[in-house]
Amino acid sequence: MGRILLIIVAVVAALALVGPLVGFMLTLLKWGLIIGLVALGVVFVSKWATRT
């Protein structure tokens, strides 16, 4: 019985630690995508401006 409770506590603690890390990674991915899209837009506009 004690071993089962220890395993349950370990799983809950692992989930409590992994949750913020996953959120942080998704936040980094979101900002990376936003910065990439802005950079792509700048390149597109600069190529369009030099062509005309």
VOMAR-880320 format. One record per residue: residue number from 1; residue in one letter; x, y, z of N, C-alpha, C in turn. Coordinates in nm, 3 decimals, padded with zeros to 5 digits, always signed. Layout:
<atoms>
@n=NUM	res=A	npx=X	npy=Y	npz=Z	capx=X	capy=Y	capz=Z	cpx=X	cpy=Y	cpz=Z
...
</atoms>
This chain:
<atoms>
@n=1	res=M	npx=+00.083	npy=-00.120	npz=+00.000	capx=+00.000	capy=+00.000	capz=+00.000	cpx=+00.087	cpy=+00.126	cpz=+00.000
@n=2	res=G	npx=+00.193	npy=+00.124	npz=+00.080	capx=+00.282	capy=+00.240	capz=+00.086	cpx=+00.353	cpy=+00.263	cpz=-00.045
@n=3	res=R	npx=+00.389	npy=+00.154	npz=-00.113	capx=+00.459	capy=+00.166	capz=-00.241	cpx=+00.368	cpy=+00.226	cpz=-00.347
@n=4	res=I	npx=+00.241	npy=+00.188	npz=-00.345	capx=+00.145	capy=+00.242	capz=-00.443	cpx=+00.127	cpy=+00.392	cpz=-00.421
@n=5	res=L	npx=+00.115	npy=+00.433	npz=-00.297	capx=+00.100	capy=+00.576	capz=-00.267	cpx=+00.225	cpy=+00.653	cpz=-00.308
@n=6	res=L	npx=+00.342	npy=+00.594	npz=-00.288	capx=+00.467	capy=+00.659	capz=-00.327	cpx=+00.473	cpy=+00.675	cpz=-00.480
@n=7	res=I	npx=+00.429	npy=+00.575	npz=-00.552	capx=+00.427	capy=+00.584	capz=-00.699	cpx=+00.329	cpy=+00.693	cpz=-00.743
@n=8	res=I	npx=+00.212	npy=+00.699	npz=-00.680	capx=+00.113	capy=+00.801	capz=-00.714	cpx=+00.167	cpy=+00.941	cpz=-00.687
@n=9	res=V	npx=+00.233	npy=+00.957	npz=-00.573	capx=+00.292	capy=+01.088	capz=-00.540	cpx=+00.401	cpy=+01.124	cpz=-00.640
@n=10	res=A	npx=+00.482	npy=+01.026	npz=-00.680	capx=+00.588	capy=+01.053	capz=-00.777	cpx=+00.529	cpy=+01.093	cpz=-00.912
@n=11	res=V	npx=+00.422	npy=+01.028	npz=-00.955	capx=+00.360	capy=+01.062	capz=-01.083	cpx=+00.300	cpy=+01.203	cpz=-01.077
@n=12	res=V	npx=+00.233	npy=+01.236	npz=-00.968	capx=+00.175	capy=+01.370	capz=-00.954	cpx=+00.283	cpy=+01.476	cpz=-00.951
@n=13	res=A	npx=+00.393	npy=+01.449	npz=-00.881	capx=+00.504	capy=+01.545	capz=-00.877	cpx=+00.566	cpy=+01.563	cpz=-01.015
@n=14	res=A	npx=+00.582	npy=+01.454	npz=-01.089	capx=+00.639	capy=+01.463	capz=-01.224	cpx=+00.549	cpy=+01.545	cpz=-01.315
@n=15	res=L	npx=+00.418	npy=+01.522	npz=-01.306	capx=+00.325	capy=+01.601	capz=-01.388	cpx=+00.328	cpy=+01.748	cpz=-01.349
@n=16	res=A	npx=+00.342	npy=+01.776	npz=-01.220	capx=+00.347	capy=+01.915	capz=-01.174	cpx=+00.473	cpy=+01.984	cpz=-01.224
@n=17	res=L	npx=+00.582	npy=+01.909	npz=-01.242	capx=+00.705	capy=+01.969	capz=-01.292	cpx=+00.706	cpy=+01.978	cpz=-01.444
@n=18	res=V	npx=+00.646	npy=+01.882	npz=-01.511	capx=+00.650	capy=+01.880	capz=-01.657	cpx=+00.554	cpy=+01.983	cpz=-01.716
@n=19	res=G	npx=+00.444	npy=+02.009	npz=-01.650	capx=+00.344	capy=+02.103	capz=-01.702	cpx=+00.401	cpy=+02.240	cpz=-01.735
@n=20	res=P	npx=+00.467	npy=+02.307	npz=-01.641	capx=+00.525	capy=+02.438	capz=-01.673	cpx=+00.633	cpy=+02.432	cpz=-01.781
@n=21	res=L	npx=+00.710	npy=+02.322	npz=-01.784	capx=+00.813	capy=+02.310	capz=-01.887	cpx=+00.750	cpy=+02.300	cpz=-02.026
@n=22	res=V	npx=+00.643	npy=+02.225	npz=-02.038	capx=+00.574	capy=+02.214	capz=-02.167	cpx=+00.515	cpy=+02.349	cpz=-02.206
@n=23	res=G	npx=+00.457	npy=+02.419	npz=-02.110	capx=+00.404	capy=+02.552	capz=-02.138	cpx=+00.512	cpy=+02.648	cpz=-02.183
@n=24	res=F	npx=+00.629	npy=+02.641	npz=-02.121	capx=+00.741	capy=+02.727	capz=-02.159	cpx=+00.789	cpy=+02.695	cpz=-02.300
@n=25	res=M	npx=+00.796	npy=+02.565	npz=-02.333	capx=+00.840	capy=+02.526	capz=-02.467	cpx=+00.740	cpy=+02.572	cpz=-02.572
@n=26	res=L	npx=+00.611	npy=+02.562	npz=-02.543	capx=+00.510	capy=+02.607	capz=-02.638	cpx=+00.514	cpy=+02.758	cpz=-02.655
@n=27	res=T	npx=+00.544	npy=+02.830	npz=-02.547	capx=+00.557	capy=+02.975	capz=-02.556	cpx=+00.676	cpy=+03.013	cpz=-02.644
@n=28	res=L	npx=+00.788	npy=+02.942	npz=-02.626	capx=+00.904	capy=+02.968	capz=-02.712	cpx=+00.873	cpy=+02.938	cpz=-02.858
@n=29	res=L	npx=+00.801	npy=+02.830	npz=-02.882	capx=+00.763	capy=+02.795	capz=-03.019	cpx=+00.673	cpy=+02.902	cpz=-03.080
@n=30	res=K	npx=+00.579	npy=+02.950	npz=-02.999	capx=+00.487	capy=+03.055	capz=-03.048	cpx=+00.563	cpy=+03.181	cpz=-03.086
@n=31	res=W	npx=+00.653	npy=+03.226	npz=-03.000	capx=+00.729	capy=+03.347	capz=-03.029	cpx=+00.823	cpy=+03.326	cpz=-03.146
@n=32	res=G	npx=+00.878	npy=+03.206	npz=-03.159	capx=+00.964	capy=+03.176	capz=-03.274	cpx=+00.887	cpy=+03.184	cpz=-03.404
@n=33	res=L	npx=+00.764	npy=+03.132	npz=-03.404	capx=+00.682	capy=+03.139	capz=-03.524	cpx=+00.644	cpy=+03.284	cpz=-03.557
@n=34	res=I	npx=+00.612	npy=+03.362	npz=-03.455	capx=+00.575	capy=+03.503	capz=-03.478	cpx=+00.694	cpy=+03.579	cpz=-03.535
@n=35	res=I	npx=+00.812	npy=+03.561	npz=-03.477	capx=+00.931	capy=+03.632	capz=-03.525	cpx=+00.966	cpy=+03.586	cpz=-03.666
@n=36	res=G	npx=+00.951	npy=+03.456	npz=-03.693	capx=+00.978	capy=+03.405	capz=-03.828	cpx=+00.884	cpy=+03.462	cpz=-03.931
@n=37	res=L	npx=+00.755	npy=+03.473	npz=-03.896	capx=+00.658	capy=+03.531	capz=-03.990	cpx=+00.686	cpy=+03.679	cpz=-04.015
@n=38	res=V	npx=+00.724	npy=+03.751	npz=-03.911	capx=+00.758	capy=+03.892	capz=-03.929	cpx=+00.881	cpy=+03.906	cpz=-04.018
@n=39	res=A	npx=+00.982	npy=+03.823	npz=-03.996	capx=+01.103	capy=+03.829	capz=-04.079	cpx=+01.070	cpy=+03.794	cpz=-04.224
@n=40	res=L	npx=+00.986	npy=+03.694	npz=-04.244	capx=+00.945	capy=+03.656	capz=-04.379	cpx=+00.870	cpy=+03.770	cpz=-04.447
@n=41	res=G	npx=+00.785	npy=+03.838	npz=-04.371	capx=+00.713	capy=+03.953	capz=-04.427	cpx=+00.806	cpy=+04.066	cpz=-04.465
@n=42	res=V	npx=+00.907	npy=+04.091	npz=-04.382	capx=+01.004	capy=+04.197	capz=-04.413	cpx=+01.081	cpy=+04.163	cpz=-04.539
@n=43	res=V	npx=+01.122	npy=+04.037	npz=-04.554	capx=+01.195	capy=+03.996	capz=-04.674	cpx=+01.106	cpy=+04.010	cpz=-04.797
@n=44	res=F	npx=+00.980	npy=+03.969	npz=-04.785	capx=+00.887	capy=+03.978	capz=-04.898	cpx=+00.865	cpy=+04.123	cpz=-04.939
@n=45	res=V	npx=+00.843	npy=+04.210	npz=-04.841	capx=+00.819	capy=+04.351	capz=-04.871	cpx=+00.943	cpy=+04.416	cpz=-04.929
@n=46	res=S	npx=+01.062	npy=+04.385	npz=-04.879	capx=+01.183	capy=+04.445	capz=-04.932	cpx=+01.211	cpy=+04.398	cpz=-05.075
@n=47	res=K	npx=+01.184	npy=+04.270	npz=-05.105	capx=+01.202	capy=+04.223	capz=-05.242	cpx=+01.098	cpy=+04.288	cpz=-05.334
@n=48	res=W	npx=+00.977	npy=+04.303	npz=-05.286	capx=+00.873	capy=+04.366	capz=-05.366	cpx=+00.905	cpy=+04.512	cpz=-05.392
@n=49	res=A	npx=+00.960	npy=+04.581	npz=-05.290	capx=+00.991	capy=+04.724	capz=-05.303	cpx=+01.108	cpy=+04.745	cpz=-05.399
@n=50	res=T	npx=+01.206	npy=+04.658	npz=-05.398	capx=+01.320	capy=+04.677	capz=-05.488	cpx=+01.285	cpy=+04.638	cpz=-05.633
@n=51	res=R	npx=+01.186	npy=+04.554	npz=-05.650	capx=+01.146	capy=+04.512	capz=-05.784	cpx=+01.069	cpy=+04.621	cpz=-05.857
@n=52	res=T	npx=+00.991	npy=+04.700	npz=-05.783	capx=+00.907	capy=+04.801	capz=-05.847	cpx=+00.976	cpy=+04.935	cpz=-05.857
</atoms>
